[in-house]
């Protein structure tokens, strides 16, 4: 898709004001083992169509006529995106539509304990540690159906799926966490809390990548002024690594911390690497849409238990033992 946008962006033109808007039509809830069937409406017969389904793991696409998407997948919720590329008098235009569909599970989901936490991005940020390595992470809502919480950090802060560590919040509470997804290239790792805690602060992920110039902020536990608010802006859109480039001040220990839109306080990225430390410089982090696609489904790890990794005795003294992990330095080009 990146090469496609590189071709079309130079000549984008607005759609005609009197044209009917692009729509995705079809059921949004399906029984187990059903075939999802969606149809595109108000499409130029000469336009090119591109369907995408997230998450894509386990999705089996059928060979369907033009304008029709059919697929089978495991139980869960899927984001379906349709891109329509038209050529009018030598000018290219791109129109886009999205819809969420849910495939029900064969077995009822376990009841979720009462309580759904509080939307509070500032206090959703916490210090994490795996061994003595210290990074920042963000609790992401809404809460999982199994009563646990998703925790987002950077892939370079952990060694891989199954690793166990701990998360300490600003209010002093400490939770056990386990790595359930690890994506090295965009530098994204997803963890899940061991405990089912109802009243945790959380942040939400924005629907799409921010545009260049969007104002952003972050708070992390870096060695340079830990816990302070740093403000910056998005420099460029998603690159071949699935990352955004931003201008922001970060330092060792900030790795994995959430980066938020200044206008909505929605999470748009996570701290990966920087061209310089402790001053405003080029900084890279996973793109919003990559973060959304890689978020694990709550049922993906139910009943699966990795071999325990030895940890130090509990509880852990964060103040004495937490060591900020050096943030990767990237050469600015």
VOTOR-21601 format. One record per residue (C-alpha): residue in one letter; residue number from 0; x, y, z. Coordinates in pm, 1 decimal, decimal comma. Example, Ala and Ser with C-alpha at 12.3 -4.5 7.8 and 13.67 -1.06 7.14 Angstrom:
residues 2
<rec "A" 0 <1230,0 -450,0 780,0>>
<rec "S" 1 <1367,0 -106,0 714,0>>
END
This chain:
residues 333
<rec "X" 0 <0,0 0,0 0,0>>
<rec "X" 1 <281,1 247,5 69,4>>
<rec "X" 2 <397,8 236,2 -291,0>>
<rec "X" 3 <38,9 295,6 -404,2>>
<rec "X" 4 <2,8 607,6 -193,4>>
<rec "X" 5 <341,4 731,3 -312,4>>
<rec "X" 6 <199,0 721,0 -665,0>>
<rec "X" 7 <-138,9 875,3 -596,9>>
<rec "X" 8 <-72,5 1144,5 -340,9>>
<rec "X" 9 <91,0 1382,7 -586,0>>
<rec "X" 10 <-235,3 1422,3 -777,7>>
<rec "X" 11 <-513,8 1380,1 -526,5>>
<rec "X" 12 <-824,4 1578,8 -608,3>>
<rec "X" 13 <-1138,7 1620,9 -401,4>>
<rec "X" 14 <-1438,1 1411,6 -500,1>>
<rec "X" 15 <-1724,5 1586,6 -670,5>>
<rec "X" 16 <-1951,1 1757,0 -422,8>>
<rec "X" 17 <-2264,9 1603,0 -573,7>>
<rec "X" 18 <-2133,5 1241,7 -577,7>>
<rec "X" 19 <-2296,5 985,2 -350,9>>
<rec "X" 20 <-2057,2 893,1 -67,5>>
<rec "X" 21 <-1878,3 559,8 -73,6>>
<rec "X" 22 <-2045,1 303,0 153,6>>
<rec "X" 23 <-1973,1 -47,7 278,7>>
<rec "X" 24 <-2302,5 -237,2 306,0>>
<rec "X" 25 <-2367,9 -564,8 487,8>>
<rec "X" 26 <-2424,4 -727,6 824,0>>
<rec "X" 27 <-2185,9 -631,3 1103,3>>
<rec "X" 28 <-2248,9 -933,3 1330,2>>
<rec "X" 29 <-2205,8 -1296,3 1223,1>>
<rec "X" 30 <-2258,3 -1636,2 1380,2>>
<rec "X" 31 <-1957,6 -1867,9 1431,4>>
<rec "X" 32 <-1821,4 -2019,8 1106,9>>
<rec "X" 33 <-2029,3 -1778,1 895,2>>
<rec "X" 34 <-1893,4 -1615,4 581,1>>
<rec "X" 35 <-1860,8 -1239,0 617,5>>
<rec "X" 36 <-2009,1 -1070,7 311,0>>
<rec "X" 37 <-1976,6 -695,4 247,3>>
<rec "X" 38 <-2055,3 -491,5 -62,6>>
<rec "X" 39 <-1926,5 -157,7 -189,5>>
<rec "X" 40 <-2187,5 98,3 -295,8>>
<rec "X" 41 <-2157,0 417,8 -500,1>>
<rec "X" 42 <-1837,0 307,8 -674,8>>
<rec "X" 43 <-1723,9 430,0 -1016,5>>
<rec "X" 44 <-1728,9 118,4 -1240,7>>
<rec "X" 45 <-1387,0 215,6 -1377,1>>
<rec "X" 46 <-1226,2 271,3 -1035,5>>
<rec "X" 47 <-975,9 34,8 -874,3>>
<rec "X" 48 <-1083,7 -123,4 -543,8>>
<rec "X" 49 <-865,6 -241,8 -257,9>>
<rec "X" 50 <-1011,1 -422,6 46,2>>
<rec "X" 51 <-810,2 -465,9 367,0>>
<rec "X" 52 <-901,5 -657,0 684,4>>
<rec "X" 53 <-734,1 -604,5 1025,2>>
<rec "X" 54 <-614,4 -805,7 1203,9>>
<rec "X" 55 <-525,9 -1016,2 901,4>>
<rec "X" 56 <-403,1 -1324,1 1088,2>>
<rec "X" 57 <-634,0 -1620,8 1025,6>>
<rec "X" 58 <-845,1 -1435,5 765,8>>
<rec "X" 59 <-927,9 -1646,2 458,6>>
<rec "X" 60 <-1043,7 -1438,3 162,4>>
<rec "X" 61 <-1278,7 -1581,2 -100,0>>
<rec "X" 62 <-1253,1 -1510,2 -471,8>>
<rec "X" 63 <-1538,0 -1261,5 -504,6>>
<rec "X" 64 <-1679,2 -1046,2 -786,6>>
<rec "X" 65 <-1572,3 -684,8 -809,2>>
<rec "X" 66 <-1719,5 -471,7 -532,3>>
<rec "X" 67 <-1781,4 -769,9 -302,2>>
<rec "X" 68 <-1568,4 -884,2 -8,0>>
<rec "X" 69 <-1615,1 -1231,0 140,8>>
<rec "X" 70 <-1398,0 -1383,5 410,9>>
<rec "X" 71 <-1396,0 -1637,3 692,2>>
<rec "X" 72 <-1206,6 -1583,1 1016,8>>
<rec "X" 73 <-1179,7 -1679,5 1381,0>>
<rec "X" 74 <-1422,9 -1527,6 1633,8>>
<rec "X" 75 <-1341,6 -1166,9 1712,9>>
<rec "X" 76 <-1382,9 -810,6 1589,0>>
<rec "X" 77 <-1229,6 -704,4 1257,3>>
<rec "X" 78 <-1175,9 -363,6 1096,9>>
<rec "X" 79 <-1257,6 -364,6 724,8>>
<rec "X" 80 <-1120,3 -85,6 507,3>>
<rec "X" 81 <-1203,7 -11,5 143,1>>
<rec "X" 82 <-994,0 215,4 -78,7>>
<rec "X" 83 <-1131,2 330,9 -415,1>>
<rec "X" 84 <-885,4 487,7 -659,9>>
<rec "X" 85 <-1038,5 679,1 -951,5>>
<rec "X" 86 <-889,9 854,4 -1254,7>>
<rec "X" 87 <-1083,9 1157,0 -1376,7>>
<rec "X" 88 <-935,4 1357,3 -1664,0>>
<rec "X" 89 <-585,6 1247,3 -1568,3>>
<rec "X" 90 <-627,7 1328,5 -1199,1>>
<rec "X" 91 <-628,5 1054,6 -938,3>>
<rec "X" 92 <-856,6 1058,1 -635,0>>
<rec "X" 93 <-874,3 822,6 -337,2>>
<rec "X" 94 <-1189,6 762,6 -134,9>>
<rec "X" 95 <-1201,5 547,2 173,1>>
<rec "X" 96 <-1463,6 376,1 391,4>>
<rec "X" 97 <-1439,7 164,5 706,1>>
<rec "X" 98 <-1664,2 -67,1 904,8>>
<rec "X" 99 <-1621,3 -303,3 1201,7>>
<rec "X" 100 <-1761,0 -657,2 1191,8>>
<rec "X" 101 <-1784,7 -910,8 1473,5>>
<rec "X" 102 <-1782,2 -1289,4 1444,9>>
<rec "X" 103 <-1932,6 -1446,0 1754,4>>
<rec "X" 104 <-1756,8 -1719,3 1949,0>>
<rec "X" 105 <-1885,1 -2077,1 1975,9>>
<rec "X" 106 <-1852,9 -2057,7 2353,8>>
<rec "X" 107 <-1976,1 -1767,7 2566,3>>
<rec "X" 108 <-1707,7 -1530,0 2686,7>>
<rec "X" 109 <-1628,0 -1553,2 3058,1>>
<rec "X" 110 <-1805,5 -1283,6 3258,7>>
<rec "X" 111 <-1599,9 -969,3 3297,3>>
<rec "X" 112 <-1556,0 -849,0 3656,2>>
<rec "X" 113 <-1742,2 -523,8 3727,8>>
<rec "X" 114 <-1572,2 -192,7 3657,5>>
<rec "X" 115 <-1418,7 -51,0 3341,6>>
<rec "X" 116 <-1158,7 191,1 3472,9>>
<rec "X" 117 <-1131,5 561,4 3395,1>>
<rec "X" 118 <-1018,4 738,5 3078,4>>
<rec "X" 119 <-707,1 917,6 3207,1>>
<rec "X" 120 <-411,1 914,9 2963,2>>
<rec "X" 121 <-171,3 1096,0 3197,0>>
<rec "X" 122 <-206,8 843,0 3478,4>>
<rec "X" 123 <-230,4 548,9 3235,9>>
<rec "X" 124 <145,5 587,2 3182,9>>
<rec "X" 125 <366,4 381,4 3410,1>>
<rec "X" 126 <715,7 243,6 3457,7>>
<rec "X" 127 <777,6 -113,0 3346,3>>
<rec "X" 128 <1068,6 -340,8 3417,8>>
<rec "X" 129 <1189,9 -670,7 3282,9>>
<rec "X" 130 <1489,4 -768,7 3492,0>>
<rec "X" 131 <1659,8 -436,8 3568,0>>
<rec "X" 132 <1574,5 -279,7 3230,9>>
<rec "X" 133 <1334,1 11,3 3273,6>>
<rec "X" 134 <1099,2 161,3 3015,3>>
<rec "X" 135 <764,0 338,9 3000,0>>
<rec "X" 136 <430,8 181,5 2900,4>>
<rec "X" 137 <64,5 278,7 2864,5>>
<rec "X" 138 <-249,5 97,5 2979,6>>
<rec "X" 139 <-488,4 81,6 2682,4>>
<rec "X" 140 <-866,1 63,1 2704,5>>
<rec "X" 141 <-1133,9 -38,3 2674,3>>
<rec "X" 142 <-1085,0 -323,7 2917,0>>
<rec "X" 143 <-1053,4 -676,1 2778,7>>
<rec "X" 144 <-1351,0 -917,1 2803,5>>
<rec "X" 145 <-1146,5 -1139,3 3036,7>>
<rec "X" 146 <-1113,7 -854,1 3288,4>>
<rec "X" 147 <-744,2 -789,9 3227,6>>
<rec "X" 148 <-587,2 -487,0 3058,7>>
<rec "X" 149 <-370,6 -442,4 2749,5>>
<rec "X" 150 <-40,7 -262,5 2808,8>>
<rec "X" 151 <149,7 -104,0 2518,0>>
<rec "X" 152 <526,7 -52,3 2506,6>>
<rec "X" 153 <820,0 -76,9 2262,4>>
<rec "X" 154 <950,3 -408,7 2131,0>>
<rec "X" 155 <1310,5 -320,7 2221,6>>
<rec "X" 156 <1205,1 -301,1 2588,6>>
<rec "X" 157 <1130,7 -676,0 2601,5>>
<rec "X" 158 <1291,1 -994,2 2468,3>>
<rec "X" 159 <984,5 -1167,1 2327,4>>
<rec "X" 160 <646,5 -1330,0 2379,7>>
<rec "X" 161 <601,0 -1499,3 2716,3>>
<rec "X" 162 <839,5 -1276,2 2911,3>>
<rec "X" 163 <706,1 -1160,0 3246,4>>
<rec "X" 164 <768,3 -825,5 3410,2>>
<rec "X" 165 <596,1 -560,1 3617,8>>
<rec "X" 166 <422,7 -224,1 3575,6>>
<rec "X" 167 <420,5 48,6 3839,8>>
<rec "X" 168 <165,0 329,3 3811,7>>
<rec "X" 169 <194,1 685,9 3932,5>>
<rec "X" 170 <-32,1 607,0 4231,0>>
<rec "X" 171 <213,8 339,2 4348,1>>
<rec "X" 172 <19,9 29,8 4245,0>>
<rec "X" 173 <232,3 -246,6 4092,2>>
<rec "X" 174 <92,7 -509,8 3855,8>>
<rec "X" 175 <240,0 -817,6 3692,4>>
<rec "X" 176 <244,1 -810,4 3311,4>>
<rec "X" 177 <315,4 -1070,4 3042,2>>
<rec "X" 178 <426,8 -1010,2 2681,1>>
<rec "X" 179 <172,0 -1149,4 2432,4>>
<rec "X" 180 <278,7 -980,8 2104,6>>
<rec "X" 181 <619,4 -862,1 1980,6>>
<rec "X" 182 <673,5 -674,5 1651,0>>
<rec "X" 183 <1037,0 -577,3 1600,0>>
<rec "X" 184 <1028,3 -363,3 1284,2>>
<rec "X" 185 <768,4 -102,9 1392,4>>
<rec "X" 186 <897,3 -152,0 1752,4>>
<rec "X" 187 <568,7 -246,4 1918,7>>
<rec "X" 188 <509,2 -488,1 2204,9>>
<rec "X" 189 <178,7 -571,5 2371,0>>
<rec "X" 190 <153,4 -700,2 2727,2>>
<rec "X" 191 <-143,1 -811,9 2936,6>>
<rec "X" 192 <-187,1 -758,3 3309,2>>
<rec "X" 193 <-180,8 -1070,6 3523,8>>
<rec "X" 194 <-443,1 -922,3 3756,4>>
<rec "X" 195 <-806,5 -833,3 3687,5>>
<rec "X" 196 <-816,1 -483,4 3835,4>>
<rec "X" 197 <-1130,4 -279,9 3775,7>>
<rec "X" 198 <-1029,2 78,8 3846,7>>
<rec "X" 199 <-717,9 136,9 3635,9>>
<rec "X" 200 <-662,6 459,3 3439,2>>
<rec "X" 201 <-635,7 400,7 3065,1>>
<rec "X" 202 <-582,0 567,7 2727,6>>
<rec "X" 203 <-746,9 498,5 2391,6>>
<rec "X" 204 <-588,6 465,0 2046,8>>
<rec "X" 205 <-675,6 715,2 1772,8>>
<rec "X" 206 <-862,5 581,0 1469,5>>
<rec "X" 207 <-600,1 676,4 1210,6>>
<rec "X" 208 <-250,3 810,3 1159,9>>
<rec "X" 209 <-210,2 1180,3 1243,2>>
<rec "X" 210 <-126,9 1418,3 961,2>>
<rec "X" 211 <207,2 1602,5 947,4>>
<rec "X" 212 <191,0 1912,6 1163,8>>
<rec "X" 213 <-36,6 1754,1 1426,1>>
<rec "X" 214 <56,6 1872,6 1776,2>>
<rec "X" 215 <154,1 1590,5 2015,3>>
<rec "X" 216 <277,6 1533,5 2371,0>>
<rec "X" 217 <425,7 1261,2 2586,1>>
<rec "X" 218 <520,1 1198,6 2948,5>>
<rec "X" 219 <771,0 929,4 3028,5>>
<rec "X" 220 <1015,7 810,4 3287,5>>
<rec "X" 221 <1330,9 918,0 3106,0>>
<rec "X" 222 <1643,1 1019,0 3295,9>>
<rec "X" 223 <1602,4 1377,9 3176,8>>
<rec "X" 224 <1320,4 1533,1 3384,2>>
<rec "X" 225 <1119,7 1213,2 3447,6>>
<rec "X" 226 <742,5 1260,5 3445,7>>
<rec "X" 227 <745,3 1602,2 3276,4>>
<rec "X" 228 <526,5 1681,9 2976,1>>
<rec "X" 229 <712,0 1725,1 2647,7>>
<rec "X" 230 <536,3 1877,9 2346,8>>
<rec "X" 231 <614,9 1844,4 1978,0>>
<rec "X" 232 <461,5 1773,9 1638,2>>
<rec "X" 233 <432,1 1505,0 1372,5>>
<rec "X" 234 <689,9 1552,7 1095,2>>
<rec "X" 235 <590,6 1287,0 840,3>>
<rec "X" 236 <350,0 998,1 784,7>>
<rec "X" 237 <393,9 622,0 802,4>>
<rec "X" 238 <718,8 495,1 646,1>>
<rec "X" 239 <831,2 153,4 521,0>>
<rec "X" 240 <901,1 42,6 879,3>>
<rec "X" 241 <545,6 121,5 987,0>>
<rec "X" 242 <661,9 424,7 1185,6>>
<rec "X" 243 <588,0 796,3 1208,6>>
<rec "X" 244 <859,7 1059,1 1232,6>>
<rec "X" 245 <803,7 1326,1 1496,5>>
<rec "X" 246 <992,1 1612,3 1658,7>>
<rec "X" 247 <1000,2 1553,4 2032,2>>
<rec "X" 248 <1243,2 1547,9 2325,3>>
<rec "X" 249 <1301,8 1200,6 2473,5>>
<rec "X" 250 <1574,7 1022,7 2669,1>>
<rec "X" 251 <1664,0 678,7 2804,1>>
<rec "X" 252 <1373,4 539,8 3006,3>>
<rec "X" 253 <1112,1 709,0 2784,3>>
<rec "X" 254 <1119,3 410,2 2544,7>>
<rec "X" 255 <776,9 251,4 2505,7>>
<rec "X" 256 <586,9 551,2 2640,1>>
<rec "X" 257 <269,7 664,6 2468,0>>
<rec "X" 258 <260,2 971,0 2241,8>>
<rec "X" 259 <-72,8 1154,9 2227,8>>
<rec "X" 260 <-256,8 1407,7 2011,9>>
<rec "X" 261 <-268,2 1743,0 2189,5>>
<rec "X" 262 <-627,5 1811,4 2079,4>>
<rec "X" 263 <-794,9 1478,8 2171,2>>
<rec "X" 264 <-542,1 1310,3 2406,0>>
<rec "X" 265 <-573,0 993,3 2194,2>>
<rec "X" 266 <-263,8 774,9 2160,2>>
<rec "X" 267 <-100,2 795,2 1816,5>>
<rec "X" 268 <242,4 638,7 1867,4>>
<rec "X" 269 <494,1 489,0 2109,4>>
<rec "X" 270 <852,5 605,9 2171,2>>
<rec "X" 271 <1104,5 402,6 1968,9>>
<rec "X" 272 <1425,0 587,2 1886,7>>
<rec "X" 273 <1567,3 936,1 1845,0>>
<rec "X" 274 <1838,7 1126,5 1659,3>>
<rec "X" 275 <1945,2 1299,2 1982,7>>
<rec "X" 276 <1857,8 1286,3 2352,4>>
<rec "X" 277 <1724,0 1534,8 2607,9>>
<rec "X" 278 <1639,4 1797,9 2347,5>>
<rec "X" 279 <1381,8 1833,0 2073,0>>
<rec "X" 280 <1500,7 1622,5 1780,2>>
<rec "X" 281 <1374,0 1377,2 1522,4>>
<rec "X" 282 <1208,8 1083,4 1692,4>>
<rec "X" 283 <1040,4 773,6 1549,6>>
<rec "X" 284 <759,3 556,7 1677,9>>
<rec "X" 285 <507,5 302,0 1553,8>>
<rec "X" 286 <225,3 440,5 1338,3>>
<rec "X" 287 <-123,5 458,1 1487,2>>
<rec "X" 288 <-274,1 216,8 1236,3>>
<rec "X" 289 <7,1 -34,0 1298,6>>
<rec "X" 290 <-63,1 -18,3 1671,6>>
<rec "X" 291 <-433,5 -82,0 1610,6>>
<rec "X" 292 <-363,6 -376,0 1378,6>>
<rec "X" 293 <-118,6 -544,7 1614,7>>
<rec "X" 294 <-335,5 -522,4 1926,1>>
<rec "X" 295 <-405,2 -882,7 2033,8>>
<rec "X" 296 <-758,4 -1016,2 2065,4>>
<rec "X" 297 <-860,5 -1106,4 2419,0>>
<rec "X" 298 <-933,4 -1466,3 2323,1>>
<rec "X" 299 <-600,6 -1521,1 2148,3>>
<rec "X" 300 <-411,0 -1624,8 2461,2>>
<rec "X" 301 <-686,5 -1774,7 2679,1>>
<rec "X" 302 <-577,2 -2115,9 2795,3>>
<rec "X" 303 <-220,2 -2066,4 2672,3>>
<rec "X" 304 <45,7 -2045,3 2939,1>>
<rec "X" 305 <412,7 -1989,9 2850,3>>
<rec "X" 306 <696,8 -2151,5 3043,4>>
<rec "X" 307 <765,4 -1921,7 3342,1>>
<rec "X" 308 <1074,6 -1703,3 3320,8>>
<rec "X" 309 <1259,6 -1668,8 3654,9>>
<rec "X" 310 <1200,8 -1333,6 3823,0>>
<rec "X" 311 <1341,7 -1170,6 4131,9>>
<rec "X" 312 <1154,0 -1201,5 4455,7>>
<rec "X" 313 <831,9 -1000,7 4479,9>>
<rec "X" 314 <767,6 -715,9 4551,0>>
<rec "X" 315 <1033,0 -530,8 4356,2>>
<rec "X" 316 <1186,5 -208,2 4482,1>>
<rec "X" 317 <1143,1 18,8 4180,0>>
<rec "X" 318 <1326,6 309,3 4339,3>>
<rec "X" 319 <1649,6 113,8 4394,9>>
<rec "X" 320 <1656,9 -136,6 4109,4>>
<rec "X" 321 <1482,0 28,6 3813,5>>
<rec "X" 322 <1740,4 122,0 3549,6>>
<rec "X" 323 <1629,5 321,6 3243,8>>
<rec "X" 324 <1693,2 129,3 2923,5>>
<rec "X" 325 <1912,0 330,6 2682,6>>
<rec "X" 326 <1695,2 468,6 2404,7>>
<rec "X" 327 <1816,1 370,6 2054,2>>
<rec "X" 328 <1990,8 649,3 1863,8>>
<rec "X" 329 <1896,5 670,7 1495,9>>
<rec "X" 330 <2092,2 867,1 1237,3>>
<rec "X" 331 <1876,3 1145,7 1095,9>>
<rec "X" 332 <1856,7 1135,7 719,2>>
END
